[in-house]
Amino acid sequence: MLICSAVLAQVPSPADQKKADSIRWAEDEFRLRNDWANLKRFEAENNRLPAPKNGEDRVVLMGNSITQGWSDRDPDFFKSKPYVNRGIGGQTTPQMLLRFRPDVINLKPKVVVILAGTNDIAGNTGQTSEATILGNIQSMALLAQHYGIKVVLSSILPVYDYPWKKGLNPVPKIQSINTQLKAFARSNKMVYVDYFTPMADEKNGLRAELTYDGVHPNLAGYKIMEPLLEAAVQKALKK
């Protein structure tokens, strides 16, 4: 009985849950109206980050929750590496494009790794065409090149269905965008890193042992991505 009582005590009441949801909604609404791209998220960290040291091969990872979660799931991977994680959960390519200057260019990296597009396909900020998704990613890549930053373009990871927006049939769009990203990278002397092929199952979704929700990698998923990322970064540095 004591165990049951303790468990019950951890379950929020309907009133508490409603209050928490209301607070979260208000916070989201404030940010959407006042900082849609979440430019404030890394503002203080960017200001504290010193300029790269002589010989430092700084790498910025620009992305969404898949990039953000990398540091959380496998922090040891980032130790002793000049990697700067600038992933924000839920973000779409227009939001990343808006914060590309403060969160990438101004940090003066030698390489940027762009992993983006899945949230656009899921419709996180409204229905978005393939052309718009590609255009936003290409704009980030070309901006980086203009400032002398080497570019690694990442494939979108496999997704069979989005748990928060089911029935979108994302596989064909993911495959199409990946094909076009690979061609764009080749024609613009950028590096393309293919996470899709080694992580996809027979339905072209994310392999069950590599994810906890069909979209985001677990530690095993990141362990597949890590050597691919490092090889791509080294290839970019040599270009």
BELHU-V847340 format. One record per backbone hydrogen bond with DSSP energy under -0.5 kcal/mol. CO is the residue of the C=O (numbers start at 1). NH is the residue of the N-H. If there is no record, write none. Layout:
# BELHU-V847340
co-><CO	CO>
nh-><NH	NH>
This chain:
# BELHU-V847340
co-><1	2	3	4	5	6	7	7	8	10	13	14	15	16	17	18	19	20	21	22	23	24	25	26	27	28	29	30	31	35	38	40	40	42	43	44	45	53	56	58	58	59	60	60	61	61	62	63	64	65	66	67	67	68	68	69	70	74	74	75	75	76	78	81	82	83	84	84	86	88	92	93	94	95	97	99	100	100	101	104	104	105	110	111	112	112	113	113	114	115	117	118	119	120	123	126	129	130	131	132	133	134	135	136	137	138	139	140	141	142	143	144	144	145	148	150	151	151	152	152	153	161	162	165	165	170	171	172	173	174	175	176	177	178	179	180	181	182	183	184	185	186	191	192	193	193	195	196	196	197	199	201	204	205	207	208	210	214	216	216	218	219	220	221	221	222	223	224	225	226	227	228	229	230	231	232	233	234	235	236>
nh-><5	6	7	8	9	10	10	11	11	12	17	18	19	20	21	22	23	24	25	26	27	28	29	30	31	32	33	34	35	38	41	43	44	46	47	48	49	56	58	110	111	84	62	113	63	86	115	88	68	69	70	70	71	71	72	73	74	77	78	78	79	79	81	83	59	85	61	86	63	91	96	97	98	99	100	103	104	105	106	107	109	108	150	60	114	152	62	115	154	64	121	122	124	123	126	125	133	134	135	136	137	138	139	140	141	142	143	144	145	146	147	147	149	148	150	112	153	191	114	154	193	163	165	162	168	174	175	176	177	178	179	180	181	182	183	184	185	186	187	188	190	189	153	194	155	195	199	199	200	200	207	204	159	201	210	211	218	206	212	213	222	223	224	224	225	226	227	228	229	230	231	232	233	234	235	236	237	238	239	239>
